[in-house]
Amino acid sequence: MRESFTTARRSAMEEHFAAQAAGQFDAAHEAPVLPVHANRAWLDRLTYPLGVNDRGRFFEAWRHRVAIE
């Protein structure tokens, strides 16, 4: 088993995963842009520094909502 981690040669499973990931990447690259990602607010998040607004605060990645009972 240790040999699997010490050799530069990839196993058949690793080759399969690499090919599958490459296929998914290619498909995503060729897919049309989602409308939600084509607006100015989203594109502003992708400018340097990535994910930081003009005031130096990180953009919110999700809205954390806690149910209060």
N, C-alpha and C positions, 0 to 999 in steps of 0.2 A: 504494500500500500504506500509506503514512504516514497517509493520510486516515482509514483504518480506526481508527487509534489517537488521532486528534485530534478526532473528532466525537462528540457525545453520543448520536447515533443508534446503536442496536444492530443488528448484522447478523442475517440470518436464522438463522445458526448459533448466535449468542449467544441469540437468542430461543428457539430449540429447546432449548438447554442449560438456560436459565432455567425453561422450562416443565417439562422433564424433572425437574429438581431439585425444583421445587415439588411435583410429583406424588409423588416419592419421599418428601419430607418429610411431606406429608399422609398418605400410606399408613403411614409409621412412627408418626405421631402417633395414628392411629386403631387401630393394632395393639395387642393386649393386652400387658400388661407381662410380660416374661420372668420366670419364677420366680427365676432367679439374681439379678435386679435388684430383687426385692421383699423381700429379707431385711434385717435390721437392720444387718449389717456393711456392705453396699453403700450403704444409705441414709446411714450415718454418714460415708461418704466424700464425700457431696454437701452436707454442712453447711459453713458458713463457719468457717475459711478452707478453701476447696475443695481436697480432696486432701491435707490435712495432719492428722495425728493429734494427740492431746492433748499429746504431747511435742514437737510442732513438726517432726516428721519426715514426709516425703512418703510416701503409701501407695505400695506397689510396684505398678507397672503391669503387669509381667510377671515371670516368673521366668527369669532368664538362666542357662541350664545349659550348661556347657562339658564336652564329653566328654574325659575324661582317659584316655589310653592308656598 
